[in-house]
Amino acid sequence: MHNLKELKIWSKAIDLTVEVYKATQNFPKEETYGLTSQIRRCSVSIPSNIAEGAGRNSNNEFSHFLGISNGSSYELQTQLIVSNKLELLTEERLNHLLQPLDEIQKMNYAFQNTLKKI
């Protein structure tokens, strides 16, 4: 098992989730059960799957959950871009969210490779 609070990727994913919630709080009411909900669910999925993997008994299991987390990060990336194209997110807000998301994706890939070597 890994100490969750010492994992920078988990901490960055938590911070991103908070920013995503803030960014979507003014989305139209008709998107509450659509895009807003989907964006929030996949943003929460990123740190949640990192946490679940950290609590597993092997590095292979941890790597598996990092893969799920990475999938959620690409889903989030797509939904944020769609939100921008629908003019629900400004270009500035989009970039503010995509920058840490890109960093998390890179960290995730590197972490998975590290776990495979252990």
N, C-alpha and C positions, 0 to 999 in steps of 0.2 A: 504494500500500500504506500501511497505517496502522501506527503503532507500538503493538502490542498491549498492552504493559505500561503505556502511558499512558492506556488506555481504562478509565475508571472503571466502566463497565457490565460489562466483562469481569471486572475485579477483584471487583466485588460478586457477580457470578454464580459465580465460583470460591468465594467465601466461603459463599454459599448452598449450593452443592453439598456442601461440607464439613459444614455444619450438617445437611443432609438425610441424609448418611451416618450421622452421629452419632444422629440422631433415629430412624433405621430399624434400628440395630444390635440392638435388643432386640425387634424384631418376631418373631412366632412362626416357628419353623422351617418350618412348612408354607407360609409365605408367601415363602420364600427365592426360589423360581422364579416367583412370582406378583407380588403387589403390591410387595414389597420390591425385586425386580429392576426392575420397570417404573418405580417412583418414582426409583430411582437412575439408570437409563438416561436418563430424560427430564431429570433435573436436570443430568447431565453434558452432555447435548445443548445446553443453553442456552449455557454459555461456549464449548463446542466449535464451535458454528455461528457465534458471534461471531468466534472466532479464524479460522475458515475464511474468513469474509467479509472480515476485515481483510487477509488475505493475497491477496485477489483483485485484479485489475487495474483495476477500475472501481468507481465509487460505486454504479452500478446493481446490479452483482454483490454488493457488500457489502450493499446494502439487501435483496436477495433472501435472503441468509443471515440477516439480522436478522429477517426475516419468519418463517423456519423456527424460529429461536431463540424468537421470541415465541409461536409455536404450541406449542412444547415447554413454555414457561412456563405456558400455560393448561392444558395436559395435567397438569403437575405440580400446579397449583392444585387441579384436580379430584381427583386421586389423594390429595392431602393431606386434603382435606375428607372423602373416602370413608374414609380411615384414621381420622379423628376419629370419624366416625359408627359405625365398627366398634370404637371404643374402643381403637384401637392407638396413637393420639396424644391426649394431653390437650388441652383447649381452650387452655391456656397455651402448650404446645409448638406447636400449630397456628398460633396468632397470632404466635408468635416466628418462624415460617417464612413466613407469608403477608405480613407487613409488608415484609421486604426483597424478596419476590417481586413485590409490588405496585409497589414503587419501581423494580425492574428493568423491569417491563412499561411503566411510564410513560417511563423513560429510553429504552427501545427505540423506542417510538412517536415520541418527540421526535427521536431520532437518525435514524430513517428519514426523517422530514420534512426534517431538515437536509440529509441526503445528496441528497434530490431537488431541493433548491434550488441545490446546487453545480454 
